Amino acid sequence: MPLGLWVYAVMSPQVLSVLIGIGVLGCTVMVWRRVKVPGNASVLVGAGLVSGALSASTGTSVLSLVGFAVAGQVNSQSIWIGLVGLPVVRSGWFAGNAVFSRINPDRFRNVVLVALLVSAVVTLSSALSS
């Protein structure tokens, strides 16, 4: 079983949400503080493992979706949400690119940092209140 599917199987949704919220908050602080991470092999391997496990455990990659389907975790509601959400994500992507090319880079950075901070706080508060 891939690491991400194992994480999904053994962790409660609450714990997984808390870990994601902490991760987003930590990375937001690093971006805000302009932390430079060395690009050596151990850092890249570690980041790849964490990224792969989280993307698989949250179903944000095609391979993980196949894994969820094989494990019996995909139902018609999940498929419907994915089909409805795909055009919304694509529209947001195009809108973001259009805005990015027209906005001051520092202002855009601040908007993204605030959005990430709000996302982390909402995820953490939702997970901790359930």
URBEL-V60540 format. One record per backbone hydrogen bond with DSSP energy under -0.5 kcal/mol. NH is the residue of the N-H (numbers start at 0). CO is the residue of the C=O. Records with the same first field share a line. If there is no record, write none. Layout:
NH=CO / CO
//
This chain:
5=1
6=2
7=3
8=4
9=5
10=6
15=11
16=12
17=13
18=14
19=15
20=16
21=17
22=18
23=19
24=20
25=21
26=22
27=23
28=24
29=25
30=26
31=27
32=28
33=30
34=29
36=34
43=39
44=40
45=41
46=42
47=43
48=44
49=45
50=46
51=47
52=48
53=49
54=50
55=51
56=52
57=53
58=55
59=54
64=60
65=61
66=62
67=63
68=64
69=65
70=66
71=68
72=67
74=72
78=74
79=75
80=76
81=77
82=78
83=79
84=80
85=81
86=82
87=83
88=84
89=85
90=86
91=87
92=88
93=89
94=90
95=91
96=92
97=93
98=94
99=95
100=96
101=98
102=98 / 99
107=103
108=104
109=105
110=106
111=107
112=108
113=109
114=110
115=111
116=112
117=113
118=114
119=115
120=116
121=117
122=118
123=119
124=120
125=121
126=122
127=123
128=124
129=125 / 126
//
